Amino acid sequence: MTRNDNIEEYKDFCARVAVPLFAQPYWLDAVCPGEWDVMFARKSGRAVAAMPWHCVRRLGRRFMLQPQLTQFLGPQVDFRLTSESHYRRRSLFRECATDIIRQIAAERFAYVQMAMHHSYTDWLPFHWAGYRETTRYTYLLPDISSPDEVVRSFHPSKRGHLRTAAAEGLTADSAMCGDEFRDFHSRCLAAKGERPSYTEAVFDRLVSTMAGRGQCAFIAVRGRDGGLQSAVFVVWDATTAYQLMSCTDVRNASAGASTFAVEQAIRFCSGRVKAYDFEGSMMRDVEFSYSKYGTVQRPYIYLERYSSLAVELALRLAGKTR
């Protein structure tokens, strides 16, 4: 089958299977247009699992990588085709994963990188195939239907930040546009000696796509003088909002600005979805902050595989594996 055939079949698959946001065709078209394809595991000719994948060339070799701004990808299995038995579900996943691993091997990638959705907890087929696993964490509010209850679950220090925000007259709105957020985000990173992890083209394409579908918002927090202090970029699917990016002007912001921006983003999303995903971080300070929003820590599986030790050494020395 051609790539176009695969993508059309995948769109049909997504129409009947609950596929999360980052694995949706429209998301992939935005973050890696023309650079993604799909592998299928089949039974009796019917696709029972699908795995979209992103391929780039570096140093003359092919890499399977997570696309920019994409938290997870990995296999998507139609579990409706089996019973609720944990054994049968696990058996179906392993059968599908083994088929997909075989297809990945046939592509002869120099390096494979894959982050799986936190609902998938079994990586043994990948272990048996020689993949390395790192457990990473995201931080989730499973139910934001009552924002006041969510805020009451915040750590006292976070609730103190909200009192500071109120005392200093901070206001929040969702009128911010993508260009303003991108520029503000870049300035905030530059103040810390950092740069965005995404290209301007990818960001603009993603904003256009998600805004056109009514699935994103920018929450801006401003001081009494109207100056921008903090902002949050959220995207969502049918069940979950994802805090894709957040930024705060550390030089001019109130102590309560960043917490107030998150709280307002949660309130904004509460009437649209059930859950709120902070997308996690392995950075100590970020994890420390996210854990104080009353969140549940959810592990997710991050997998890597090099085609050979020589390739691994060369790529690590060149810094080309991220």
LINRAJO-V255029 format. One record per helix or strand of 3 or more residues. SS is the DSSP state (A for helix, B for strand). FROM is the first residue (numbers start at 1). LEN is the number of residues. If there is no record, write none. Layout:
BEGIN
((SS | FROM | LEN) (SS | FROM | LEN))
END
This chain:
BEGIN
((A | 3 | 14) (A | 21 | 3) (A | 25 | 7) (B | 36 | 8) (B | 46 | 13) (B | 61 | 4) (A | 79 | 3) (A | 86 | 22) (B | 111 | 6) (A | 124 | 5) (B | 132 | 10) (A | 147 | 6) (A | 156 | 12) (B | 171 | 3) (A | 178 | 14) (A | 200 | 13) (B | 216 | 7) (B | 228 | 9) (B | 240 | 9) (A | 257 | 14) (B | 275 | 3) (A | 284 | 10) (B | 296 | 11) (A | 309 | 10))
END
